[in-house]
């Protein structure tokens, strides 16, 4: 996931380092030239879906512009460094960029993104999931257009559920009941426990599902309220500690990311897993290629993200990608706006979901017959995104996330009686420049 820039003026901050790097990047700005204007779109890695959209929108422009894609690295940190270096250098050749939602507030606060005026913002926000709109805004202005949204589902092996005698779709199905079921059947619960953004996704979703939040009053900057030391924070810590110290955990939990979780789920002890919808298409492809057993896809079921407590609806994770316009591009007020309109249209969100397996940011897409056929859980994905809670929307998100990860990792070390309190204190110190990550 792409992560955001740090706060200007902070000793040792990522943004200051980026500005220093920018002195070496002064030659990065694209040179002007004649002919059809070219818009450079920096994209996150996928299987070619964004390249196809770039070609389609270039053709649809009738020769007014051409979109050229530039692939960013797989690693989120490297993606961030590449974008920050170019934006800090005021690179006029960075026209469009695919951004993780957590990056938007930070980049907007730094002046790196072109805001959409109210008259333009309406077409990018009407008929879009509220969480996607919320994550694309900063201080009441829209800085990015929701492209695709994302959430996690609970995936389960039907055979394990039958053996355990549980129903993951039951109103009272909780994390505790899931762990109990895995222990009874000798199966596992796959999660993302590595020290990276995916672990923060899990922590935030648990806190939100317990009725709390990690941070509030983000508009106050480094005076924001750090709320993780709360009953909700302790409930989240209790679940993480219980799973991590049980036989239901992956033996490599502290280094597991999405693909390791999927491999565990598809293995001999696979039982339950929280993961993004991409795994449906990935498993189908792997089964066809013989990478995993051909019967595995038919043994997979799905349900909403597990509850922390019975009677309290879960708050699934929110993710996705937004498309933003660089603040320094030559076509930022003309062709770039047209290109974003084309890329994020309902039609193209549907095409991208079919091609890449990444959920659309517009609920209407989920009613399409082709979508329903390819994604039998389309309705659940839609409802989960609609109920999802974003991670903290703050220009200092990288610091908040990094500070929490440092105190909550490894998962087996989490102590409900101390970890939420220690992490709240550390986040506060980091935001006040009293401690370094």
Steps between C-alpha positions, in 0.01 A plus 500: 500500500617844424569698815502874550751773538613639831454845647713784370741648750536194720856401583573179317155493338446307175393817322821684593701206373294504182571869444869429532465224244311742278818702454635197319182462301483840336528337161195287552245748366389398155602719212235664292446416138263518208236253391235332709535588870615207712368441851726291721304273734702338780327173580526235769580150371210294364453252217472761227155637577614860540698479175182397321305788654774741397471379141120511506487855637768616259289371213182649645662845513498511120864598484481778760747319726684174549544328838832331564533278807808479719515198728598560861687234701322216678624615840278765660791689654673524163177616335471775756860607459463521124188717520634724776827557317324610185231706671749673728698588186181652352524257212273627222510155343303334779146557379300217657570255780332198654496553876417288801227685698732549800735707283243758389480718813878510537565586136218758496626664818846530344355681196589217265151439357267713292162534678179455305271806514152433636347503153738225387495304825133409465555268204772312687303456822137446402410133509830409673548312827514746794827356632663554160383861490609564858846357431541720191443827685702726723364804683175490307653485152525208260858421403459165326237313302398158639600235247464167673405424857598203710405312811579172668263207529511195720589208276451149631537140388155344492643167610656655811181686588293182465741310722496779761121529494500879468339751265728795413193688373318470832420830677707399804813379317800669660879482490491290815258250346715483189815431700312239706383329178853496359638349820234228506572399143878543496473768233634854480386862491696691235569870565766753405742535792819627342629841609349691209185685402293183475545446874374853566195413288424212739556707815283787377216269392497327840498829689220636279302177530523532878341845477816711527747684285874536480501877463249785489501875437758457226455862397698596810813350347751391764243593766257237371344277762668158522218265597648151473545471878135416557271202565486453121879504477526242777237283332704509178818414688327209674402344168843546346673353806264205516538407135876560485569277801268220389545198276254662259763757401732469205847385609636802311232748612745779584621508138178410318356734236200440272656228286639307795152506654356367176758221483415400858129502420553283192719255690417183689404688818309781332181596680433873520658817363437874483622636169409720205266386216789451257552153647187370323643555152851406616389164636293425192803574281735295717262203502472511122880511471544214746678714758238405761252214512228530241230439761608784730291778338182297541583456870524876560219695665477861606342716769523852638805596704471337844351685795704591806192456720163335428230755433747766381541525123853470371671786320690341211827652377494756221759530227525555128655749262417860414620691195647843573638779287847636572511865605772592250389337175458718193157354425369480856196720432409359159593162354592348836149564631351344186726198539402443865134530401549230239712267718262506796175473303249233602567311177874489555467408867297201388759405236781531752318287756442227241861512383682538831260379767522835681159626619345810346452822700145541369225279651306492170771282345410213733154467344648423158429142384860444387630607839254272682601208280873542556467595867224298669582691820455839329214602729706424809796699364270796433341486844838458671648803325189697589552410867878534497697739720804677349829511682574837667476784249789721602796666327720318752364157426840346427620596846182378671506167320872447549483582870211260561661220301822538700319447830256229384758282327558212513137397555589245768652780713175698513373544856147637542601656833793699364529508120212745427626736772864483389410548134282804577785656693749424223277642224459819702877528550572441130248764393653748746857432374593354838581155359610365163365195328 
